[in-house]
Amino acid sequence: MTDMLREFISVYRLYRTAHPRRYALKTAWRIAVLKWSFLNVYQAINAVQADLSQVGIAKNRTNTQGAGFKFRGIDDVLNALSPLLAKHGLVIIPRVISRTCTERSSKSGGALFYVVIEAEFDFVSAEDGSKTTARMIGEAMDSGDKATNKAMSAAYKYAAFQTFAIPTEGTPDADADTHEVIRGMDPHTLADWLQAIEQCDDESFPAMVADGLAAAQEVRDREAWVAIRAAGKRREGATT
């Protein structure tokens, strides 16, 4: 039991039993409550922040698949933060609120999984159980099963950066990877539209062409739009 909690309980007992000194005790009670309201979680966050402000976290990692920028990885953050959390009695508990996953195509034609999560992080004082919560977005892309892991790491990393105001240079990035997303209509999608226009019945043909042109226009792919329109013209010529 902390000294503050002992003082809180002792003043409460006196207030409840010693009626002749009610006015003085009521004042003491209010002072104790005021002290109790200064929760230890903010003191712990400030202590970790003070230690990190002296050393920071250097950008020692380099993106090797794109722009070649310097960044700080999740391991760098955990290695610097873990001993300070233990030292100052602060616990970080993550909680994922939502997750979305979208499949995209890479420039080489492979699948890329784009994941966005919304997460909350409870910062809890090990001394008195007081806590405060930070909410953060994490997003990442991966060609395998690591997109969610990367997004969670990104959310944790940036929650730590912003909560503890960790010194930084330049613009940090979530991952060491840079993925090139295909622009315009996916070639497989275009092939499906062309085949559908060629094989559909006469009644649905006009609507099929119109929908295909709209799909190409939506992704601003001029070449796909021209190819779909040409397929429609060929179909018209074959039926006349």
HUCOR-V672642 format. One record per helix or strand. SS is the DSSP state (A for helix, B for strand). FROM is the first residue (numbers start at 1). TO is the last residue. If there is no record, write none. Layout:
BEGIN
ss: (SS	SS)
from: (FROM	FROM)
to: (TO	TO)
END
This chain:
BEGIN
ss: (A	A	A	B	B	A	B	B	B	A	B	A	A	A)
from: (3	19	40	61	70	74	90	111	131	147	181	187	202	222)
to: (17	37	55	62	71	88	106	125	142	164	181	199	218	239)
END
